Amino acid sequence: MSWRAPSEVFPVSAERRVVLSLWAEKMPSASCDTLLDDIEDIVLQGDLKPQDRHSARKHVVPKARKRNTQKYLQEENSPPSDSTIPGIQKIWMRTWGCSHNNSDGEYMAGQLAAYGYEITENASDADLWLLNSCTVKNPAEDHFRNSIKKAQEENKKIVLAGCVPQAQPRQDYLKGLSIIGVQQIDRVVEVVEETIKGHSVRLLGQKKNNGKRLGGARLDLPKIRKNPLIEIISINTGCLNACTYCKTKHARGNLASYPIDELVERAKQSFQEGVCEIWLTSEDTGAYGRDIGTSLPALLWKLVEVIPEGAMLRLGMTNPPYISEHLEEMAKILNHPRVYAFLHIPVQSASDTVLMEMKREYCVADFKRVVDFLKEKVPGITLATDIICGFPGETDQDFQETVKLVEEYKFPSLFINQFYPRPGTPAAKMAQVPAQVKKQRTKDLSRVFHSYNPYDHKIGERQQVLVTEESFDSKFYVAHNRFYEQVLVPKNPTFMGKMIEVDIYESGKHFMKGQPVSDAKVYTPSINKPLAKGEVSGLTERERDGHKERENLKQGPHPARGPAQHSIPRPQDHNPG
């Protein structure tokens, strides 16, 4: 059976029907059972007909219903007055965590803006807060929890997203709040619309096609890139590991990869919109394709074919077990002129005993073999890694082995994390290292890391760098060289999005400073002009014109508008066929 819009399965309001048809014509086919399991219906009392519901706007009483294959929760709330019209409110978004989470946040912002909501940077001015969470460490969840409390104190509508509510939706502090699951971000407009009306809805199901789990929402959804020059593409979700400390696995699940052709199309679309740098991200890029009969090198070779000259590709984190299977091919790819010679390979500990307790599925010798091979075959490569200090059972000797590894390899990029026991993980039940010991080990390793400067020997070099952003202090532009090493350059607007030649004259722990060569040519990548900051990607010219017209209407003395009160073209009205 072909995919059917939710409005064909059970009655919904006229406004909501517009949203539900948003990109229906592009959805993959699925069985009726699969569809019904993934639909979030709101059951009304005394309102059996859709036309009655739309005209009378009767009170809605959500009805809880158990699901067999997905966690489903529905809270009761009193509906707002009839004057609340979704699609005209201001929304403030906050995202914590990894590149994958940031990409999800960009997609949600794009869909909401395309529908007519205003994405604001002023939290106090917003009608609704959309909080996109990270569950990796306790501090990130603490910030998330505090933001929920603040939103409630300020009487804001709240929608929660990300790994925290996906992994543990029944936590007390989440009670009564709307949740959009990590694989349901293409339905964020529905959730926001119902939340603004006063309902609490939760979409936590998995995307499936003929019973097979998909990588997630479609890649060609509207998006607002935080940096119009950088596109973050999630190539897969989940992983194949079962690390005892990891809470993310509870949210993202097992490995599910996007097909190569969809990823290549997304890259091509991004370049057409002026992107000059693509980041490939996932929980483990090295495992890509194992669930669909392909591999990471196969994907990368297809992608480099479509990267324009002057644009660059950066590969995200990969764990040692899977990248080790493709070392020869990976070395060739990392030597490609349009691929950064950079790889992030977490080791977590240099003690085999600790790695076994973590269930990392490799030993220290395996990690060293990968690092040594890449350093030999890709001269100058930047290798980043992660280390956890104070994992349960870690002895002083275990820790000293980790210190020796850092002293030996002098990683230019090292992420040092104090261990935090995450609820529901096996490591949380293990005998814990005393808090003071964990803190001291974290300080000791940080001291070792800061004892060397990885870039001193590069002073005097002439490098070609790609300029993509502004520094945090707004004093410089930030560029990266062939090895994805950070180079600060003067703020000349003509440099942004371009490749320039610089002479390195200074270095710090995490950066170099470069002076543009006076007679050097500024190379412009063979791509289109970038979108403006805050502009929605993935729209046709007709849709983009409609979006701009709606924004202009908001500035004037126009009456409140709802989805049924104007005829400006919207993305959900577009039918490519």
Secondary structure, 3 states (H helix, E strand, C coil): CCCCCHHHHCCCCHHHHHHHCCCHHHCCCCCHHHHHHCCCCCCCCCCCCHHHHHHHCCCCCCCCCCCCCCCCCCECCCCCCCCCCCCCCEEEEEECCCHHHHHHHHHHHHHHHHHCCEEECCHHHCCEEEEEECCCCHHHHHHHHHHHHHHHHCCCEEEEEEHHHHHCCCCHHHCCCEEECCCCHHHHHHHHHHHHCCCECEECCCCEECCEECCCCCCCCCECCCCCCEEEEECEECECCCCCCCCHHHHHCECEECCHHHHHHHHHHHHHCCCCEEEEECCCHHHCCCCCCCCHHHHHHHHHCCCCCCCEEEECCCCHHHHHHHHHHHHHHHCCCCECCEEECCCECCCHHHHHHHCCCCCHHHHHHHHHHHHHHCCCCEEEEEEEECCCCCCHHHHHHHHHHHHHHCCCEEEEEECCCCCCCHHHHCCCCCHHHHHHHHHHHHHHHCCCCCCHHHCCCEEEEEEEEECCCCCCEEEECCCCCEEEECCCHHHCCCEEEEEEEEECCCCEEEEECCCCCCECCCCCCCCCCCCCECCCHHHHHHHHHHHHHHHCCCCCCCCCCCCCCCHHHCCCC
